[in-house]
Amino acid sequence: MTERFPLPNGAVLEIAGTLGQAVPFSALSNAAKPAATAKGHTLKNGDIVLINSGWSLVNNRATRVSDVATDTFVLDGLDTSSVARYTPGAGIGKVVAASNWTQISKVTAFASSGGEQQYLTVGYLDDDDDRQYPTNRTPTTLAITVEDQPSAAYVGLVEGYGDARQLAVVRLKLPSGDQILYTGYVTITSSPTMERNNLMTRTVSIALSNRPVRYLAA
């Protein structure tokens, strides 16, 4: 079997140009594939939605809709089965569908910073060595370097989201067929970086509002 290497060449980055009308759900189940109850919804399998939920670990995440039925749909890629972390009945909220995707083109670099585990360091009088206990993780920010192209369609979208301080949904489609959904606050530098004999570039920054969701290729 031919060995495959996870090269990013050919990856496509997109931002949703439209966040639709809110679809309220009256219940969200504790399950490995949580089902939302939303009377009369019109969502379809494969729709990408931004979640607003009473569960903070789910709130402000983007997911894919699956297993659509009358008055119910599943938020694919999430696992809310732990009743210790997801209080039963407290996850109600709403979703909005993300659509009208626009490519963020001519990306030259894609970097992620933050997300590191933090620790509490404790030392007891009767210990020779300190101990560490995990606490939270640092916030994650994406820095995407793009060619300076002020007339590109995505530039106005990113600037609009930044000016409005509104959450945006971004989708990364990898050559392997995997997809990663990000939700966060996006901005773009107003002036390009310039260096003689080098490409003029700008930086799109995304301050993530929650952890991304990755879908493996079928």
Secondary structure as GFF3:
##gff-version 3
##sequence-region A 1 218
A	DSSP	beta_strand	12	25	.	.	.	ID=ss1
A	DSSP	beta_strand	27	28	.	.	.	ID=ss2
A	DSSP	beta_strand	35	37	.	.	.	ID=ss3
A	DSSP	beta_strand	48	53	.	.	.	ID=ss4
A	DSSP	beta_strand	62	69	.	.	.	ID=ss5
A	DSSP	beta_strand	72	76	.	.	.	ID=ss6
A	DSSP	beta_strand	93	103	.	.	.	ID=ss7
A	DSSP	beta_strand	107	113	.	.	.	ID=ss8
A	DSSP	beta_strand	117	122	.	.	.	ID=ss9
A	DSSP	beta_strand	131	137	.	.	.	ID=ss10
A	DSSP	beta_strand	141	147	.	.	.	ID=ss11
A	DSSP	alpha_helix	153	164	.	.	.	ID=ss12
A	DSSP	beta_strand	168	173	.	.	.	ID=ss13
A	DSSP	beta_strand	179	188	.	.	.	ID=ss14
A	DSSP	beta_strand	201	208	.	.	.	ID=ss15
A	DSSP	beta_strand	213	215	.	.	.	ID=ss16
###
